């Protein structure tokens, strides 16, 4: 059983909380500490970015984090070392990479190296589902679970393809555009239903998750989890502790389960 499957099974009716951080931001030592801090604060899964110069899906907060990491000299090998260090301390927590095709293509054996470092999944944000087949095959050959993106306006035929190719979970975007806390999302239960009908792995909402009410809305719509990125990355950039933010967002994932038990 994969770490993601084991996590969802363990959580049962409780939503999974994923914390996203940019690796190497603002430097390697700080980044390593924040990764461990996120797990200790209650994150069920960790999603990490590899700094890239042209992150088309990312808003200004995450773009700035990537630039800080690149300015500090952080490279792909350093990022894999950070993942390996996190894995050595947290053997059961799923670790996913969200990055871009140039990063993957520029390093021969990227999938193998990521798996050996301890990563469980890979989402390549700028690869559309029509072009994802060869990437997904290489991921699975290398021991990595593919993750694809779905949205409320994704056509049914594309939903079917995404469901077939994805393994760890489906990354559901809650709004059009880029990452960030600048606009709230819409958590479409119909999208969840369409994915489930297509036999997709668990649906996890991202983009615009920054408050407990966002988490509650996503879980109420039927999502198995949420991922918060920009709100966490912003705190890291300001040198602030992320513990209370993560604890509050994680606590909101339990509210549906608590209501069902009362």
C-alpha distance (Angstrom), angle and dihedral (degrees) to the residues before:
residue distance angle dihedral
X1 . . .
X2 3.79 . .
X3 3.78 120.6 .
X4 3.82 90.2 -110.3
X5 3.80 93.3 51.3
X6 3.81 90.5 47.0
X7 3.81 90.8 49.2
X8 3.81 94.2 51.3
X9 3.81 90.5 46.1
X10 3.80 91.7 49.6
X11 3.81 92.9 48.8
X12 3.81 94.2 49.6
X13 3.80 107.2 176.6
X14 3.79 93.1 -2.9
X15 3.80 116.5 100.8
X16 3.79 120.1 -115.7
X17 3.78 117.5 -119.9
X18 3.78 118.3 -147.7
X19 3.79 122.3 -166.3
X20 3.80 117.1 -155.2
X21 3.80 122.2 -155.8
X22 3.79 134.6 170.5
X23 3.78 108.9 -117.5
X24 3.79 113.9 -121.4
X25 3.80 95.2 17.2
X26 2.97 115.3 170.4
X27 3.81 91.2 -11.8
X28 3.79 137.4 -27.9
X29 3.80 97.2 -97.3
X30 3.81 94.8 49.7
X31 3.79 91.7 44.1
X32 3.80 92.2 53.2
X33 3.79 90.7 52.0
X34 3.81 93.9 48.8
X35 3.81 92.0 50.9
X36 3.79 91.4 56.1
X37 3.80 90.7 42.3
X38 3.79 90.8 56.2
X39 3.80 92.8 54.1
X40 3.79 91.8 45.5
X41 3.82 89.4 50.9
X42 3.80 91.3 57.5
X43 3.81 108.8 -89.2
X44 3.80 108.4 157.2
X45 3.79 93.0 -158.3
X46 3.78 135.4 14.6
X47 3.79 122.8 -138.4
X48 3.78 117.5 -170.1
X49 3.77 136.6 -168.4
X50 3.79 125.6 -142.3
X51 3.81 108.3 -140.6
X52 3.80 112.1 -105.2
X53 3.77 130.9 175.8
X54 3.84 97.3 -131.5
X55 3.84 108.7 35.0
X56 3.80 99.4 171.5
X57 3.82 96.2 -176.7
X58 3.79 95.5 49.3
X59 3.77 128.7 92.2
X60 3.81 126.0 -137.6
X61 3.81 96.3 -80.8
X62 3.80 95.3 56.1
X63 3.81 92.1 37.1
X64 3.80 88.8 55.9
X65 3.80 90.5 49.4
X66 3.80 90.7 53.0
X67 3.79 90.6 49.8
X68 3.81 91.6 50.5
X69 3.79 90.6 51.5
X70 3.80 93.4 46.8
X71 3.80 90.5 48.0
X72 3.80 88.2 53.4
X73 3.81 88.7 56.4
X74 3.80 96.9 -107.9
X75 3.79 113.9 163.2
X76 3.80 136.3 179.7
X77 3.80 93.7 -89.7
X78 3.79 90.4 54.4
X79 3.80 89.7 51.5
X80 3.79 91.9 52.2
X81 3.80 88.9 50.5
X82 3.83 89.8 53.6
X83 3.81 90.2 51.1
X84 3.81 91.0 48.8
X85 3.80 91.7 50.4
X86 3.81 91.3 50.0
X87 3.80 91.3 47.6
X88 3.80 92.2 51.2
X89 3.82 89.6 60.1
X90 3.82 99.7 36.0
X91 3.77 110.1 39.6
X92 3.81 98.5 173.2
X93 3.81 104.4 40.1
X94 3.82 112.7 103.6
X95 3.80 113.0 -121.7
X96 3.79 119.5 -160.2
X97 3.79 130.6 -174.1
X98 3.81 121.9 -141.9
X99 3.79 110.8 -168.0
X100 3.81 146.5 126.2
X101 3.79 135.9 -83.9
X102 3.82 95.9 -111.0
X103 3.80 90.5 58.5
X104 3.80 91.2 51.2
X105 3.80 95.6 43.1
X106 3.80 95.2 47.0
X107 3.81 94.1 60.7
X108 3.79 117.0 61.9
X109 3.79 108.4 -136.7
X110 3.81 94.5 16.5
X111 3.82 93.3 151.5
X112 3.80 92.6 49.7
X113 3.80 93.1 46.1
X114 3.81 91.8 48.3
X115 3.80 91.9 50.3
X116 3.79 92.3 47.0
X117 3.81 89.5 51.4
X118 3.80 89.1 55.5
X119 3.80 104.5 -98.3
X120 3.80 116.8 145.7
X121 3.80 104.7 -168.2
X122 3.78 142.7 20.5
X123 3.79 130.8 -153.1
X124 3.82 115.1 -172.0
X125 3.78 101.4 -160.8
X126 3.79 99.1 -161.0
X127 3.81 98.2 47.0
X128 3.83 110.4 95.9
X129 3.78 118.6 -142.5
X130 3.84 91.0 -108.3
X131 3.81 88.7 64.0
X132 3.80 98.0 35.1
X133 3.82 100.8 90.1
X134 3.83 98.0 86.4
X135 3.80 91.7 43.0
X136 3.81 91.6 49.8
X137 3.81 91.3 49.7
X138 3.80 91.5 51.3
X139 3.79 90.5 47.9
X140 3.78 93.2 53.3
X141 3.81 91.8 44.3
X142 3.79 88.1 52.6
X143 3.79 94.8 47.6
X144 3.81 98.0 -103.0
X145 3.81 126.2 125.2
X146 3.83 114.4 -129.5
X147 3.80 120.1 -127.0
X148 3.81 121.9 -164.8
X149 3.79 132.4 -171.7
X150 3.82 126.1 -113.3
X151 3.80 130.4 -176.6
X152 3.78 136.8 -171.8
X153 3.81 90.6 -100.5
X154 3.81 95.5 48.4
X155 3.83 108.6 126.4
X156 3.80 118.3 -114.8
X157 3.81 93.7 -112.7
X158 3.80 89.8 53.4
X159 3.81 91.2 47.4
X160 3.80 88.0 55.8
X161 3.81 91.2 51.2
X162 3.80 92.9 46.2
X163 3.79 90.8 49.3
X164 3.80 91.0 51.3
X165 3.80 96.0 48.4
X166 3.82 100.8 40.4
X167 3.79 120.2 84.8
X168 3.82 113.9 165.4
X169 3.80 98.7 41.4
X170 3.80 140.9 -48.6
X171 3.79 116.5 -99.6
X172 3.82 104.4 -138.2
X173 3.79 115.1 -163.6
X174 3.78 113.0 -144.2
X175 3.80 95.3 -153.1
X176 3.80 142.6 10.2
X177 3.77 118.7 -91.3
X178 3.78 133.2 31.5
X179 3.78 137.5 -25.4
X180 3.78 120.5 -83.0
X181 3.77 146.7 95.7
X182 3.82 93.2 -98.4
X183 3.83 94.2 102.2
X184 3.77 134.7 23.5
X185 3.75 120.4 -119.4
X186 3.78 135.1 -124.6
X187 3.77 113.3 -125.3
X188 3.78 104.3 -150.5
X189 3.80 114.1 -157.3
X190 3.81 88.7 -168.1
X191 3.79 90.0 64.3
X192 3.80 89.2 52.9
X193 3.79 90.3 50.6
X194 3.80 93.0 49.2
X195 3.79 91.3 50.5
X196 3.78 92.6 48.1
X197 3.82 90.8 49.3
X198 3.81 88.2 53.2
X199 3.81 91.5 53.6
X200 3.80 94.5 -111.6
X201 3.80 124.9 165.6
X202 3.83 117.3 -105.0
X203 3.80 117.5 -48.7
X204 3.81 117.9 -124.3
X205 3.81 122.2 -173.6
X206 3.79 123.8 -138.0
X207 3.84 139.3 164.9
X208 3.79 115.5 72.8
X209 3.82 97.9 20.5
X210 3.79 104.9 141.4
X211 3.82 108.4 122.3
X212 3.81 136.3 51.7
X213 3.81 90.6 -112.5
X214 3.81 89.4 59.1
X215 3.79 89.6 53.2
X216 3.79 92.3 48.1
X217 3.80 91.9 49.6
X218 3.80 93.0 49.8
X219 3.79 94.0 48.3
X220 3.80 91.5 44.6
X221 3.81 88.6 54.5
X222 3.79 88.6 59.2
X223 3.80 102.6 -95.7
X224 3.79 116.1 148.8
X225 3.77 90.6 -143.1
X226 3.79 150.4 -20.0
X227 3.79 137.4 -124.2
X228 3.80 121.9 -144.6
X229 3.77 116.7 -162.7
X230 3.79 120.7 148.3
X231 3.81 96.4 43.6
X232 3.82 90.0 54.4
X233 3.80 94.9 41.2
X234 3.80 90.5 50.0
X235 3.80 91.1 56.5
X236 3.79 91.0 48.3
X237 3.79 89.7 52.1
X238 3.80 90.3 52.2
X239 3.79 91.8 48.5
X240 3.80 91.8 -114.5
X241 3.80 128.4 144.4
X242 3.81 113.7 -101.6
X243 3.79 97.0 -161.0
X244 3.80 100.5 97.8
X245 3.80 93.7 44.2
X246 3.78 92.2 52.1
X247 3.80 92.6 44.6
X248 3.80 92.2 51.8
X249 3.80 93.6 48.0
X250 3.79 92.5 45.4
X251 3.81 90.8 49.8
X252 3.81 89.3 57.3
X253 3.81 90.6 59.0
X254 3.80 89.4 64.6
X255 3.78 97.5 53.5
X256 3.82 96.8 87.1
X257 3.80 89.9 51.3
X258 3.81 91.5 47.6
X259 3.82 91.6 49.9
X260 3.79 91.2 50.6
X261 3.80 91.3 52.5
X262 3.83 94.5 50.2
